Amino acid sequence: MTTVIDPQFATLAAAQAFSPPIAPTYIRTAFYDSHQVAGSGAVYRKNGTSAGDLVITLSNGVTLVGYSLASIPVTASMLGARAGVNATAAIDALLTGNYPHVLIDGSYQTDGNHVISTGKKRVECFGGSVLTLRAPSGTVTGHYPVIDIAADDVQIDGDLTIDGGSHAGYQASIGIRAGLSTGARRKRPTIRGVKVRNLGLAGVMALCVDSPTIEDIDGYNIIAPTGTEFGDTVYVAACRKPIVRNIRSTKCKRDGVVLTYTGNLNTTDMLVDGVFAEGHLDSPSACVWVEMTGARDPRGIITNIIANDCLEGVALTDANSEIVLSNVKLIGNRLQGSSAGNVFGVQIQSGRLDNWYIDRFNTALQLEPNGEYQFALSSQVGSFATGETVTGGTSVSSGTLRFQHVEIVVTGSTLDYELGETVTGGTSGATGTVVDFFANVLRVLSISGIFQSAETVTGGTSGTAKTASSVTRRIYVRNTAGIFTAGETVTGGTSGATAVIAAPYQTQLAIGPGTLMNCPTDAIVVANVVTPASISLTGIRGNTQSHGLRFNLSAGQRVRKVSVRDVALKNSTSVGIMFRVTTGGMIDEMFVDGLDMSEWVGDGNGSSITAGIVTRFIGGDNPGLQGSTGLPINLAVNTTLTGLHNRAICHNNGAGAARTHTLPPAVPGLRIGFAGVHSTHVMNLDPSGTDTIKGGGAGKYLILDPGERVVLEAYSAGLWVVSSAIGWAGDFEP
C-alpha cells in the first residue's frame, strides 16, 4: 500500500507546512509557489532521507522526511519558472538538480550561468522555448555561459533559443559551453537544435572534451569583446573526435565554425559537414576556420560548405594535417581587398581540396604548403626538448622541434584509458600524458623517462594496466630549408639528444578539380612556404580579372616538387599574368602539363619563371606556351641553369642589359628553347664546363639578339645542337 495526500496542496509552501504523524509515500501540489502558475504542480515521492526537493516535519516536531520530484521529465514550470519574471532560480534548480530528464517548456528570462552538474542528463526543449539574458545592472566580466555543461554524457536537444538581448553587460556571454578551458575530460556532450542570438564570445563552445556532437545550430550576431578574437557560432578547442553538422551562421564577428587546438589534447578524426555562413566581414573571419596550433596529426573531413559574402571562405592555417576539404561553394560580393572585402576563397596549408567553386574573392586559392616533417625515431639517446633546433648528421638539414610524443602499442584495446590521465611505465618509471588512443595504440606526451617495450603501462586515473608490445618515439620538425633523409642521425641543439630517423614523412598539399571565377588580384597564389614541401594542382578551370597562377616565394622559401596538370584559365582583362614564379625562393622540380592559356589575353611575356628559381623544369603539352605570348622562364639576370630544364622556353623580358646564361650539362633527350624578346638586350648562352654547341666549338657561346629564337637539344653527352631557329644569324663568340 502507498498513500497519496488528496486533495493536493495548493503550493509547495503549503505542502512543506504539512505535519502528519506518518509520512505519506507521495505528496502532490497544484502549484509550485504562491504565484500559482498553471501546470507548475508536481508529484513528490518519499526518498528515505531528511533532504530533497520537498521536506516536511512529522507531528513529533523532530523527524524530517525528504521528498524528490517523481514527475518525468521535470519541467522548468514545475520549479516556478514563468514568463516575464526572472527565472534564474527555477532554471538553476532544473539544471543542477539530480534529474535524469528535464524540460525547458517556455520562454524565460534568466541571469544565465546555469551549470549542469549531474551525470547523464537529457535537457529537452519544447518548440519555441527561449532563454533570454536579463539585462544586468553592471558589466559582467569573464566567460559567462547561459548553460555550462560540467557533467558527462549530457544531451541538449529540441528547439531552444538563447538570446543575449542587447548585449548590455554581457559582452563575454556564451550560449552553451561544454567542458573546461584547461585539461582533458571525457564529457561526450551532445548539443543540437539550438538557436543562438546576440551573444558575445560564442554561440556554442566545446573545450577539452571527448567526442562532442554539435549539430543543427543557428547563429546570428555573435559579437566579440574588445581585444578578443572570438565571435563564433560554434567554437571547438582541444576536443578529440568532434562532429559538427548543419550549422548556419549569419553576421557574426568572426567565424561560423572554428576548430582550434592548443596542445591540451590530441585532436583527430574531425567531421564538419554542412556549414552555411553569410555576412562575416570582420577581420579575421571565415565560414570555417581551422587553426591547428599545437595539434598532433589531425585528420578528418570538412565537406558541404557554403559561404556567401564572408571575408574568407575556408581557412586551414598552421596545419600539419591530413584533412580532406570537399564540396565547397564560396561566393564573395565585395572585391576591394580591404577589411570590408572578400580576401581568400580557401586558405590551406596541407591536406586535400576537391570539388570546389569560388567566385568573386580577391584570391581564389591561397596555398601555403608547410611540409612539416614527422620522424619515427630509433636508437634514441637522451630526451629532445620542444623548441630546440634539430640537425641531421648527413643532410645537415635543421629545423625547430615543434612537439613530440610516444606511440605505445599495447596488448588489447586502449579504449579504457582516460584522455589526459598520466600513465606510468612499470619497469622504466617513465611517465606521460595520454593525448589519444585508437585500437591498440596509445599516444602519450612524455613527461619524464623513456617507455620500454614489454613493460606494464598503468593509468593514474583509470587504473588500466596493459603490456607495451612496442614503443615508437616521434618528433615533429618545421622551419627547415633542408631535406631530412631516412637513416641519418639527428641531434638536438639544446638537449644534445640523438636518434636515427627510421621513417621521415612530410605532409602534402593537393588541389583537385575545381572552378574559380572573377578574381581581381590572383586566381591561385603559392606563398609562405615554411619547410620544403610538395604541391599538386589538377583539373582547374575558370577565369580571372588579373593574374593566374603565381608562385610568390620569398628568399629562403623552398618547394620540393610542383605538379601543374590540366589547368585552363581565361583572362578577362589585358593586364594579367597567366603563370609566374617570382624571385627569392626556390623550386627543386616543376612539372607543367596541360597548362592552357590559348584564350589568355594578358601579358604573355610576363608569364615567367624568374631566373634560376627552378632547378628542374619539365614541360608537357601546354597549349599557347610555344608562341611569343607564352614564354614561361624569364632569365632577367645572369643565370646558371644547374638542373634539368626539359621543354622549357626561356626569354629575357626586362633584363635591363646583356645577360649570360650558363647551360646545364648536356644530357641526351634534353631540349630547351630561348628567345631574345627584349628590344635592345642580348642573351649569351654559354655551355657548361667542356660542353659545346655544334657550330660554335670549344669555348664558344651562342648569341641571341632581340627577336631571335633557337631551340637547343642534346643528342649526346656534352653536345648541344641547334634543332630549330627563327631569325638567328648563327652568331657565336669566344
LONU-265166 format. One record per residue (C-alpha): residue in one letter; chain; residue number from 0; x, y, z. Coordinates in steps of 0.25 Angstrom, whole numbers, plus 5000, padded with zeros to 4 digits. Each point is the difference from the previous one (the first is absolute). Example, Ala and Ser with C-alpha at 12.3 -4.5 7.8 and 13.67 -1.06 7.14 Angstrom:
2
   rest   kette    nr      x      y      z
      a       A     0   5049   4982   5031
      s       A     1   5006   5014   4998
END
This chain:
734
   rest   kette    nr      x      y      z
      m       A     0   5000   5000   5000
      t       A     1   5004   5014   4997
      t       A     2   4994   5013   5005
      v       A     3   4997   5013   4992
      i       A     4   4995   5012   5007
      d       A     5   4988   5004   4992
      p       A     6   4995   5011   4998
      q       A     7   5013   5006   4995
      f       A     8   5007   5011   5007
      a       A     9   4998   5014   4993
      t       A    10   5015   5003   5001
      l       A    11   5014   4994   5003
      a       A    12   5000   5009   5013
      a       A    13   4987   4995   5004
      a       A    14   5005   4985   4998
      q       A    15   5012   5003   5008
      a       A    16   4992   5005   5012
      f       A    17   4992   4987   5001
      s       A    18   5004   4992   5012
      p       A    19   4993   4987   5001
      p       A    20   5004   4989   5010
      i       A    21   5004   4990   4989
      a       A    22   5006   5005   4987
      p       A    23   4992   4996   4987
      t       A    24   5007   4994   4989
      y       A    25   4996   5011   4990
      i       A    26   4997   5014   5001
      r       A    27   4993   5008   4989
      t       A    28   5000   5015   4998
      a       A    29   4991   5008   4991
      f       A    30   5010   5011   4998
      y       A    31   5015   5002   5003
      d       A    32   4998   5013   5008
      s       A    33   4991   5011   5004
      h       A    34   5000   5006   4985
      q       A    35   4992   4987   4997
      v       A    36   5004   4999   4985
      a       A    37   4991   4990   4993
      g       A    38   5007   4987   4998
      s       A    39   5011   5003   5010
      g       A    40   4996   4989   5010
      a       A    41   5007   4987   5002
      v       A    42   5000   4986   5007
      y       A    43   5010   4998   5010
      r       A    44   5005   4986   5005
      k       A    45   5006   4997   5014
      n       A    46   5015   4997   4998
      g       A    47   5004   4994   5013
      t       A    48   5008   5012   5004
      s       A    49   4998   5013   5008
      a       A    50   5003   5009   4988
      g       A    51   4994   5002   4986
      d       A    52   4992   5009   4991
      l       A    53   4989   5000   5011
      v       A    54   5002   4998   5015
      i       A    55   4990   4998   5011
      t       A    56   5001   4999   5015
      l       A    57   4991   4989   5006
      s       A    58   4991   5003   5011
      n       A    59   5010   4996   5011
      g       A    60   5007   5013   4996
      v       A    61   5013   4993   4998
      t       A    62   5000   4991   4988
      l       A    63   5003   5005   4987
      v       A    64   4996   4993   4987
      g       A    65   5005   5003   4986
      y       A    66   4993   4999   4987
      s       A    67   5005   5000   4986
      l       A    68   4993   5004   4987
      a       A    69   4993   4988   4994
      s       A    70   4996   5006   4987
      i       A    71   5008   4997   4988
      p       A    72   5004   5009   4993
      v       A    73   5002   5011   5010
      t       A    74   4996   5013   4994
      a       A    75   5004   5014   5003
      s       A    76   4986   5004   5003
      m       A    77   4999   4989   5010
      l       A    78   5011   5007   5008
      g       A    79   4994   5014   4998
      a       A    80   5005   5006   4987
      r       A    81   4990   5009   4994
      a       A    82   5000   5010   4988
      g       A    83   5003   5014   5003
      v       A    84   5007   4998   5013
      n       A    85   5015   4997   5004
      a       A    86   5000   4985   4999
      t       A    87   5015   4998   5004
      a       A    88   4996   4992   5013
      a       A    89   4991   4991   4993
      i       A    90   5009   4997   4988
      d       A    91   5012   4998   5010
      a       A    92   4991   4990   5008
      l       A    93   4997   4993   4987
      l       A    94   5014   4998   4995
      t       A    95   5007   4998   5013
      g       A    96   4990   4990   5006
      n       A    97   5002   4985   4999
      y       A    98   4990   4998   4989
      p       A    99   5004   4991   4988
      h       A   100   4990   5007   4991
      v       A   101   4996   5014   5000
      l       A   102   4991   5009   4991
      i       A   103   5001   5015   4997
      d       A   104   4986   5002   4997
      g       A   105   4998   5015   4997
      s       A   106   5007   5014   4998
      y       A   107   5007   5004   5012
      q       A   108   5009   5012   5004
      t       A   109   5013   4996   5008
      d       A   110   5013   5005   5005
      g       A   111   5007   4989   4993
      n       A   112   5012   4992   5006
      h       A   113   4992   4987   5002
      v       A   114   5008   4988   5003
      i       A   115   4996   4986   4996
      s       A   116   5008   4992   5011
      t       A   117   4993   4986   5000
      g       A   118   5004   4989   4992
      k       A   119   4993   4994   4988
      k       A   120   4989   5011   4998
      r       A   121   4991   5003   4989
      v       A   122   4995   5014   4998
      e       A   123   4988   5001   4991
      c       A   124   4995   5012   4994
      f       A   125   4985   5003   4996
      g       A   126   4998   5006   4986
      g       A   127   5002   5015   5002
      s       A   128   5007   5000   5014
      v       A   129   5009   5011   5003
      l       A   130   5010   5005   5010
      t       A   131   5002   5015   4999
      l       A   132   5011   5006   5008
      r       A   133   4994   5010   5010
      a       A   134   5007   5014   4999
      p       A   135   5010   5001   5012
      s       A   136   5002   5012   5008
      g       A   137   5015   5000   4997
      t       A   138   5010   4994   4990
      v       A   139   5003   4985   5002
      t       A   140   5014   4996   4998
      g       A   141   5006   4987   4995
      h       A   142   4994   4989   4993
      y       A   143   4986   4999   5003
      p       A   144   4992   4988   4995
      v       A   145   4985   5000   5000
      i       A   146   5001   4985   5002
      d       A   147   5013   4994   5004
      i       A   148   5002   4984   4999
      a       A   149   5009   4995   5011
      a       A   150   4994   4986   5000
      d       A   151   5003   4988   4991
      d       A   152   4990   4995   4989
      v       A   153   4991   5012   5000
      q       A   154   4991   5001   4988
      i       A   155   4993   5013   4997
      d       A   156   4990   4999   4989
      g       A   157   4987   5005   4995
      d       A   158   4996   5015   4996
      l       A   159   5007   5010   5009
      t       A   160   5004   5014   4997
      i       A   161   5011   5007   5009
      d       A   162   4999   5015   4998
      g       A   163   5010   5010   5006
      g       A   164   4990   5012   4997
      s       A   165   5007   5013   4998
      h       A   166   5014   4995   5006
      a       A   167   4999   5010   5011
      g       A   168   5010   4995   5010
      y       A   169   5001   4986   4993
      q       A   170   5012   5003   4991
      a       A   171   5006   4987   5004
      s       A   172   4988   4991   4999
      i       A   173   4999   4986   4995
      g       A   174   4988   4992   4996
      i       A   175   5004   4986   5004
      r       A   176   5014   4996   5005
      a       A   177   5004   4986   5001
      g       A   178   5013   4996   5008
      l       A   179   5011   5008   5006
      s       A   180   5010   5010   4995
      t       A   181   5012   4991   5004
      g       A   182   5003   4985   5002
      a       A   183   4993   4989   4993
      r       A   184   4986   4994   5004
      r       A   185   4992   4989   4994
      k       A   186   4986   5007   5000
      r       A   187   4995   4996   4987
      p       A   188   4989   5011   4999
      t       A   189   4989   5000   4989
      i       A   190   4994   5014   4997
      r       A   191   4990   5001   4989
      g       A   192   4988   5008   4995
      v       A   193   5005   5014   5006
      k       A   194   4999   5014   4995
      v       A   195   5010   5010   5006
      r       A   196   4997   5015   4998
      n       A   197   5007   5013   5004
      l       A   198   5011   4993   5009
      g       A   199   5015   5004   5003
      l       A   200   5011   4989   4999
      a       A   201   4993   4989   4993
      g       A   202   4986   4993   4998
      v       A   203   5005   4986   5003
      m       A   204   5014   4997   5006
      a       A   205   5006   4987   5003
      l       A   206   5013   4999   5007
      c       A   207   5009   4988   5003
      v       A   208   4989   4990   4999
      d       A   209   5000   4986   4994
      s       A   210   4991   4998   4987
      p       A   211   4991   5012   5001
      t       A   212   4988   5000   4990
      i       A   213   4995   5014   4996
      e       A   214   4989   5001   4990
      d       A   215   4988   5008   4995
      i       A   216   5005   5013   5005
      d       A   217   4995   5013   4995
      g       A   218   5009   5012   5004
      y       A   219   4998   5015   4998
      n       A   220   5007   5012   5004
      i       A   221   5011   4994   5009
      i       A   222   5009   5012   5003
      a       A   223   5013   5000   5007
      p       A   224   5005   5008   5012
      t       A   225   5010   5010   4998
      g       A   226   5014   4995   4998
      t       A   227   4996   4985   4998
      e       A   228   4999   4991   4988
      f       A   229   4987   4994   5003
      g       A   230   4987   5002   4993
      d       A   231   4996   4986   4995
      t       A   232   4988   4992   4999
      v       A   233   5007   4987   5003
      y       A   234   5014   5000   5007
      v       A   235   5007   4987   5002
      a       A   236   5013   4999   5007
      a       A   237   5009   4988   5004
      c       A   238   4989   4990   4998
      r       A   239   5002   4986   4996
      k       A   240   4992   4995   4988
      p       A   241   4990   5011   4999
      i       A   242   4987   4999   4991
      v       A   243   4995   5014   4995
      r       A   244   4988   4999   4991
      n       A   245   4989   5009   4994
      i       A   246   5005   5014   5005
      r       A   247   4994   5013   4995
      s       A   248   5007   5013   5003
      t       A   249   4996   5014   4997
      k       A   250   5007   5013   5002
      c       A   251   5010   4995   5011
      k       A   252   5012   5008   5004
      r       A   253   5010   4988   4996
      d       A   254   4997   4986   4996
      g       A   255   4988   4991   4997
      v       A   256   5008   4988   5005
      v       A   257   5014   5001   5006
      l       A   258   5008   4988   5004
      t       A   259   5013   5003   5008
      y       A   260   5010   4992   5008
      t       A   261   5009   5005   5011
      g       A   262   5007   4987   5003
      n       A   263   4992   4995   5012
      l       A   264   4994   4989   4992
      n       A   265   5003   4992   4987
      t       A   266   4989   5004   4991
      t       A   267   4998   4990   4988
      d       A   268   4989   4995   4991
      m       A   269   4991   5012   5000
      l       A   270   4988   5001   4992
      v       A   271   4994   5013   4995
      d       A   272   4988   4998   4991
      g       A   273   4991   5011   4995
      v       A   274   5003   5014   5004
      f       A   275   4993   5013   4994
      a       A   276   5006   5013   5004
      e       A   277   4997   5014   4994
      g       A   278   5004   5014   5003
      h       A   279   5012   4997   5008
      l       A   280   5009   5012   4996
      d       A   281   5008   5004   5012
      s       A   282   5015   4997   5001
      p       A   283   5003   4988   5002
      s       A   284   4987   4993   4996
      a       A   285   4996   4988   4992
      c       A   286   4989   4990   4998
      v       A   287   5009   4989   5005
      w       A   288   5014   5002   5007
      v       A   289   5009   4989   5004
      e       A   290   5012   5005   5008
      m       A   291   5009   4988   5004
      t       A   292   5009   5006   5010
      g       A   293   5006   4989   5009
      a       A   294   4992   4989   4993
      r       A   295   5006   4986   4997
      d       A   296   4996   4993   4987
      p       A   297   4986   5006   4999
      r       A   298   4992   4992   4990
      g       A   299   4986   5002   4995
      i       A   300   4990   5004   4989
      i       A   301   4994   5014   4998
      t       A   302   4989   5000   4990
      n       A   303   4988   5007   4995
      i       A   304   5004   5014   5003
      i       A   305   4993   5012   4994
      a       A   306   5005   5014   5003
      n       A   307   4993   5013   4995
      d       A   308   5007   5013   5002
      c       A   309   5010   4996   5010
      l       A   310   5014   5006   5002
      e       A   311   5005   4986   4998
      g       A   312   4993   4988   4995
      v       A   313   5008   4988   5007
      a       A   314   5014   5002   5007
      l       A   315   5008   4988   5004
      t       A   316   5012   5007   5006
      d       A   317   5012   4995   5008
      a       A   318   4996   4986   4996
      n       A   319   5008   4987   5001
      s       A   320   4988   4993   4995
      e       A   321   4994   4989   4991
      i       A   322   4987   5007   4999
      v       A   323   4991   4999   4987
      l       A   324   4993   5012   4997
      s       A   325   4989   4998   4989
      n       A   326   4987   5005   4995
      v       A   327   5002   5014   5002
      k       A   328   4993   5012   4994
      l       A   329   5004   5014   5004
      i       A   330   4995   5013   4994
      g       A   331   5006   5013   5004
      n       A   332   4993   5013   4996
      r       A   333   5010   5011   5004
      l       A   334   5013   5001   4992
      q       A   335   5008   5011   5005
      g       A   336   5010   4992   5008
      s       A   337   4997   5008   5013
      s       A   338   4996   4996   5014
      a       A   339   4986   5001   4994
      g       A   340   5002   4992   4988
      n       A   341   5002   4985   4997
      v       A   342   5015   4996   5001
      f       A   343   5002   4985   4998
      g       A   344   4990   4989   4995
      v       A   345   5008   4989   5006
      q       A   346   5013   5001   5008
      i       A   347   5006   4987   5002
      q       A   348   5014   4994   5005
      s       A   349   4999   4985   4999
      g       A   350   4990   4989   4996
      r       A   351   4991   5000   4988
      l       A   352   4989   5009   4994
      d       A   353   4990   4994   4990
      n       A   354   4988   5004   4993
      w       A   355   4999   5015   5002
      y       A   356   4994   5012   4994
      i       A   357   5006   5014   5004
      d       A   358   4994   5013   4994
      r       A   359   5003   5015   5003
      f       A   360   5012   4998   5010
      n       A   361   5012   5009   4998
      t       A   362   5008   4987   5000
      a       A   363   4993   4987   4998
      l       A   364   5011   4990   5006
      q       A   365   5011   5005   5010
      l       A   366   5009   4988   5001
      e       A   367   5010   4999   5010
      p       A   368   5006   4986   5001
      n       A   369   5008   4998   5012
      g       A   370   5006   4986   4998
      e       A   371   5002   4998   5015
      y       A   372   5008   4988   5003
      q       A   373   4996   4988   5009
      f       A   374   5011   4991   5004
      a       A   375   4999   4986   5006
      l       A   376   5013   4998   5008
      s       A   377   5008   4988   5004
      s       A   378   5013   4999   5008
      q       A   379   4997   5012   5008
      v       A   380   5009   5005   5011
      g       A   381   4996   5011   5009
      s       A   382   4987   5008   4999
      f       A   383   4997   5011   4990
      a       A   384   4994   5013   5004
      t       A   385   4989   5007   4994
      g       A   386   5004   5013   4993
      e       A   387   5015   4996   4998
      t       A   388   5007   4999   4986
      v       A   389   5001   4986   4995
      t       A   390   5011   4998   4990
      g       A   391   5003   4988   4990
      g       A   392   5014   4994   5000
      t       A   393   4999   4996   4985
      s       A   394   4991   5010   4994
      v       A   395   5004   5011   5009
      s       A   396   4986   5005   5000
      s       A   397   4995   5007   5012
      g       A   398   4986   5004   5006
      t       A   399   4993   5003   5012
      l       A   400   4994   4989   5008
      r       A   401   4985   5004   5002
      f       A   402   4995   4988   5009
      q       A   403   5003   4985   5002
      h       A   404   4992   4988   5005
      v       A   405   5001   4985   5002
      e       A   406   4992   4990   4993
      i       A   407   4998   4988   5009
      v       A   408   4994   4987   4994
      v       A   409   4993   4992   5012
      t       A   410   4994   4987   5001
      g       A   411   4985   5001   4998
      s       A   412   4992   5013   4998
      t       A   413   5004   5013   5006
      l       A   414   4986   5006   5001
      d       A   415   4999   4998   5015
      y       A   416   5011   5010   5002
      e       A   417   4996   5015   5003
      l       A   418   5004   5012   4992
      g       A   419   5009   5009   5008
      e       A   420   5004   4990   5010
      t       A   421   5014   4997   5004
      v       A   422   5006   4986   4996
      t       A   423   5012   4994   5007
      g       A   424   5009   4989   4995
      g       A   425   5002   4989   5010
      t       A   426   5014   4997   4997
      s       A   427   5006   5013   4994
      g       A   428   4992   5009   5010
      a       A   429   4998   5009   4988
      t       A   430   4987   5009   5000
      g       A   431   4992   5007   4990
      t       A   432   4986   5006   4997
      v       A   433   4990   4992   4991
      v       A   434   4996   5009   4988
      d       A   435   4994   4990   4991
      f       A   436   4997   4985   4999
      f       A   437   4994   4992   4988
      a       A   438   4999   4984   4999
      n       A   439   5013   4996   5008
      v       A   440   5008   5012   4998
      l       A   441   5002   5010   5012
      r       A   442   5005   5014   4997
      v       A   443   5008   5006   5011
      l       A   444   5007   5013   5002
      s       A   445   5012   4997   5008
      i       A   446   5002   5007   5014
      s       A   447   5012   4992   5005
      g       A   448   5009   4988   4996
      i       A   449   4999   4991   4988
      f       A   450   4989   4989   4999
      q       A   451   5005   4986   4996
      s       A   452   4994   4988   4993
      a       A   453   4994   4989   5009
      e       A   454   4998   5008   5012
      t       A   455   4986   5003   5006
      v       A   456   4994   5013   4997
      t       A   457   4990   5005   5011
      g       A   458   4991   5011   5000
      g       A   459   4999   5009   5012
      t       A   460   4986   5003   4999
      s       A   461   4993   4988   4994
      g       A   462   5010   4990   5006
      t       A   463   5000   4993   4987
      a       A   464   5013   4991   4999
      k       A   465   5005   4994   4987
      t       A   466   5013   4995   4994
      a       A   467   5007   5008   4990
      s       A   468   5004   4991   4988
      s       A   469   5007   5012   4993
      v       A   470   5004   5014   5002
      t       A   471   5003   5010   4989
      r       A   472   5004   5014   5002
      r       A   473   4996   5011   4991
      i       A   474   5005   5015   4998
      y       A   475   4994   5011   4991
      v       A   476   5009   5010   4994
      r       A   477   4997   5012   4991
      n       A   478   5007   5013   4996
      t       A   479   5011   4993   4992
      a       A   480   5006   5003   4987
      g       A   481   5006   4986   4998
      i       A   482   4995   4986   4998
      f       A   483   5002   4990   5010
      t       A   484   5003   4985   4996
      a       A   485   4996   4987   5006
      g       A   486   5012   4993   5007
      e       A   487   5007   5013   5004
      t       A   488   5003   5004   5015
      v       A   489   4993   5012   5005
      t       A   490   5005   5008   5012
      g       A   491   4994   5010   5009
      g       A   492   5007   5013   5001
      t       A   493   4996   5003   5014
      s       A   494   4998   4986   5006
      g       A   495   5011   4993   4993
      a       A   496   4990   4988   4998
      t       A   497   5003   4992   4987
      a       A   498   4991   4990   4993
      v       A   499   5000   4993   4986
      i       A   500   4988   5004   4990
      a       A   501   4993   4987   4998
      a       A   502   4990   5006   4991
      p       A   503   4998   5015   4996
      y       A   504   4987   5004   4995
      q       A   505   4995   5014   4995
      t       A   506   4986   5005   4998
      q       A   507   4996   5003   4986
      l       A   508   4990   5010   4994
      a       A   509   4992   4995   4988
      i       A   510   4989   5009   4993
      g       A   511   4990   4992   4992
      p       A   512   4990   5004   4990
      g       A   513   4993   5013   5002
      t       A   514   4995   5013   4993
      l       A   515   5004   5014   5003
      m       A   516   4994   5013   4995
      n       A   517   5002   5015   5000
      c       A   518   5012   5001   5008
      p       A   519   5005   5015   5000
      t       A   520   5014   4997   5006
      d       A   521   5005   4986   4998
      a       A   522   4993   4987   4996
      i       A   523   5010   4991   5008
      v       A   524   5012   5004   5009
      v       A   525   5010   4991   5006
      a       A   526   5007   5007   5011
      n       A   527   5006   5000   5014
      v       A   528   5007   4986   4999
      v       A   529   5005   4997   5013
      t       A   530   5007   4987   4998
      p       A   531   5004   4993   4986
      a       A   532   4986   4995   4995
      s       A   533   4993   4994   4989
      i       A   534   4988   5005   4993
      s       A   535   4991   4995   4988
      l       A   536   4989   5007   4993
      t       A   537   4991   4992   4990
      g       A   538   4987   5003   4992
      i       A   539   4998   5014   5003
      r       A   540   4991   5009   4991
      g       A   541   4995   5014   5000
      n       A   542   5004   5015   4997
      t       A   543   5006   5011   5008
      q       A   544   5001   5015   4998
      s       A   545   5014   5001   5003
      h       A   546   5011   4990   5003
      g       A   547   4999   4985   4998
      l       A   548   5010   4990   5007
      r       A   549   5010   5007   5009
      f       A   550   5011   4994   5008
      n       A   551   5004   5011   5009
      l       A   552   5012   4995   5008
      s       A   553   5009   5009   5009
      a       A   554   5015   4997   5002
      g       A   555   5002   4988   5008
      q       A   556   4987   4994   4996
      r       A   557   5000   4987   4992
      v       A   558   4991   4990   4993
      r       A   559   5005   4986   4998
      k       A   560   4990   4996   4988
      v       A   561   4989   5007   4993
      s       A   562   4991   4993   4990
      v       A   563   4990   5008   4992
      r       A   564   4991   4992   4991
      d       A   565   4988   5003   4992
      v       A   566   4998   5014   5004
      a       A   567   4993   5010   4991
      l       A   568   4997   5014   5004
      k       A   569   4994   5011   4991
      n       A   570   5005   5015   5003
      s       A   571   4988   5010   4998
      t       A   572   5009   5012   5000
      s       A   573   5013   5005   4993
      v       A   574   5009   5001   5012
      g       A   575   5001   4986   5006
      i       A   576   5012   4991   5001
      m       A   577   4996   4985   4998
      f       A   578   5012   4993   5007
      r       A   579   5011   5006   5008
      v       A   580   5010   4995   5010
      t       A   581   5006   5013   5007
      t       A   582   5014   5002   5005
      g       A   583   5006   4996   5013
      g       A   584   4996   4985   5003
      m       A   585   5003   4987   4993
      i       A   586   4992   4989   4994
      d       A   587   5008   4987   4999
      e       A   588   4992   4994   4989
      m       A   589   4988   5005   4992
      f       A   590   4991   4992   4990
      v       A   591   4990   5007   4992
      d       A   592   4991   4993   4990
      g       A   593   4987   5004   4994
      l       A   594   5001   5015   5005
      d       A   595   4990   5006   4990
      m       A   596   5002   5015   4997
      s       A   597   4995   4999   4986
      e       A   598   4989   5011   5003
      w       A   599   5009   5008   5009
      v       A   600   5000   5015   4996
      g       A   601   5009   5005   5011
      d       A   602   5015   5003   5000
      g       A   603   5005   4987   4994
      n       A   604   5015   5005   5001
      g       A   605   4998   5001   5015
      s       A   606   4996   4986   5002
      s       A   607   5013   4995   5005
      i       A   608   5009   4993   5010
      t       A   609   5010   5010   5005
      a       A   610   5015   4997   4998
      g       A   611   5005   4987   5007
      i       A   612   4989   4998   5009
      v       A   613   4996   4986   4994
      t       A   614   5011   4990   5001
      r       A   615   4993   4990   4991
      f       A   616   4989   5003   4991
      i       A   617   4992   4990   4991
      g       A   618   4990   5005   4990
      g       A   619   4989   4992   4994
      d       A   620   4989   5004   4990
      n       A   621   4997   5014   5004
      p       A   622   4991   5007   4989
      g       A   623   5004   5014   4998
      l       A   624   5013   4999   5007
      q       A   625   5008   4998   4987
      g       A   626   4998   5014   4994
      s       A   627   5005   5014   5003
      t       A   628   4988   5001   5010
      g       A   629   5004   4989   5008
      l       A   630   5014   5000   5005
      p       A   631   5001   4993   5014
      i       A   632   5014   5003   5004
      n       A   633   5005   5014   5001
      l       A   634   5015   5001   5001
      a       A   635   5002   5015   5004
      v       A   636   5013   4998   5007
      n       A   637   5013   4992   4998
      t       A   638   4995   4986   5003
      t       A   639   5006   4986   5002
      l       A   640   4990   4989   4996
      t       A   641   5005   4990   5009
      g       A   642   4989   4989   4998
      l       A   643   4992   4994   4989
      h       A   644   4991   5009   4992
      n       A   645   4993   4992   4990
      r       A   646   4990   5006   4990
      a       A   647   5002   5014   5007
      i       A   648   5000   5013   4992
      c       A   649   5008   5011   5006
      h       A   650   5001   5015   4997
      n       A   651   5006   5013   5005
      n       A   652   4988   5009   5002
      g       A   653   5004   5012   5009
      a       A   654   5015   4995   5000
      g       A   655   5005   5015   5000
      a       A   656   5013   4996   4994
      a       A   657   5007   4989   4992
      r       A   658   5000   4987   5009
      t       A   659   5008   4987   5000
      h       A   660   4993   4987   5003
      t       A   661   5008   4987   5003
      l       A   662   4993   4988   4994
      p       A   663   4998   4987   5008
      p       A   664   5009   4988   4997
      a       A   665   4995   4995   4986
      v       A   666   4992   4987   5003
      p       A   667   4995   4992   4988
      g       A   668   4985   5003   4998
      l       A   669   5001   5014   5007
      r       A   670   4993   5011   4992
      i       A   671   5000   5015   5004
      g       A   672   4995   5012   4992
      f       A   673   5005   5014   5001
      a       A   674   4994   5013   4994
      g       A   675   5006   5014   5000
      v       A   676   4987   5008   5002
      h       A   677   5006   5013   5007
      s       A   678   5001   5011   4990
      t       A   679   5015   5003   5001
      h       A   680   5007   4990   5009
      v       A   681   5006   4987   4996
      m       A   682   5001   4986   5006
      n       A   683   5013   4992   5001
      l       A   684   4998   4985   5001
      d       A   685   5013   4994   5006
      p       A   686   5002   4985   5000
      s       A   687   5004   4994   5014
      g       A   688   5014   4995   5002
      t       A   689   5006   4994   4988
      d       A   690   4986   4998   4993
      t       A   691   4999   5007   4986
      i       A   692   4989   5005   4991
      k       A   693   5001   4994   4986
      g       A   694   5005   5010   4990
      g       A   695   5007   5008   5011
      g       A   696   5010   4991   5005
      a       A   697   5008   5000   5013
      g       A   698   4999   5012   5009
      k       A   699   4990   5007   4991
      y       A   700   4986   5005   5005
      l       A   701   4988   5003   4991
      i       A   702   4994   5014   4999
      l       A   703   4986   5003   4998
      d       A   704   4996   5014   4996
      p       A   705   4986   5006   5002
      g       A   706   4990   4993   4993
      e       A   707   5008   4987   4997
      r       A   708   4996   4986   5005
      v       A   709   5007   4987   5001
      v       A   710   4997   4986   5006
      l       A   711   5012   4992   5005
      e       A   712   5000   4985   5001
      a       A   713   5010   4991   5006
      y       A   714   5001   4987   4992
      s       A   715   5013   4995   5007
      a       A   716   5007   5003   5013
      g       A   717   5008   5014   4999
      l       A   718   4994   5004   4987
      w       A   719   4989   5010   4997
      v       A   720   4993   5001   4986
      v       A   721   4992   5012   4995
      s       A   722   4988   4992   4995
      s       A   723   4992   5012   4996
      a       A   724   5001   5015   4999
      i       A   725   4992   5012   4996
      g       A   726   5008   5012   4995
      w       A   727   5013   4996   5006
      a       A   728   5013   5003   4992
      g       A   729   5008   4989   5006
      d       A   730   5008   5010   5009
      f       A   731   5011   4994   5009
      e       A   732   5010   5007   5009
      p       A   733   5012   4995   5008
END
